[in-house]
Amino acid sequence: MSPLVQVSELQFVTPEGKKILEDVTLRVNHGELVFLVGPPSSGKSLILRLLYHELRPQRGQILVDDRNVTRLHPRKLFAFRRRLGIVPQELVLPRRTVRDTLAFKLGSLGFSPDDITSMVDEILETVKLRAVADTLISELDLAQQRLWALALAACHSPVLLLVDEPFAGLEYKDAQKVLEGLQSIHERKRVAMLVATRERGWAVRSGARIVYLQAGRTHEAL
């Protein structure tokens, strides 16, 4: 598989002078599921933000989908991010139903009504939310909200899905549902996925490749 994401010699220092990332190297191939595992405040979320160009590093190279992210022109930012799916750690819950949020997003991206109907049905089936398709997002349980967020990020078939702490605060059975949702999206959509989590156990259970982040550096288990 060819690389979709290539990060090398990445360094990030806060405006206050605190070094968060020292020497980060990361690769995600086309269609690959990768877990980025590290303790709280280790810089996992920061790496995701750097990948979708919310922040810029002081040093290093970031290539995503054949684009040099650190040199991306502001006018090309929307088109670049449209190729991504982003699931933040803190979700914003709209006052809409599950189905309506998906349809609204796809409509705003220019898909036809017929395509929207089939794409919404497909992603709801993929994450097993068909039974709550007409339920308000605010009325879903926490696991269902995480699955909805995954569906929203993946419904337009991005080339790369960036997911931040999908298991945080979940009981075992609910975390299992979210893991199954991640795996189902990966298998059906053939989308590359980078999942940042402090939950090493769930990363191991996934069977996916794991990259560890600690003390500002990345490494893979031998």
Secondary structure by P-SEA (a helix, b strand, c coil): ccccbbbcbbbbbcccccccccbbbbbbcccbbbbbcccccccaaaaaaaaaccccccbbbbbccccccccccccaaaaaaaabbbbccbbbbccccaaaaaaaaaaaacccaaaaaaaaaaaaaaaccccccccccccccaaaaaaaaaaaaccccccbbbbccccccccaaaaaaaaaaaaaaaaaacbbbbbbcccaaaaaaaccbbbbbccccccccc
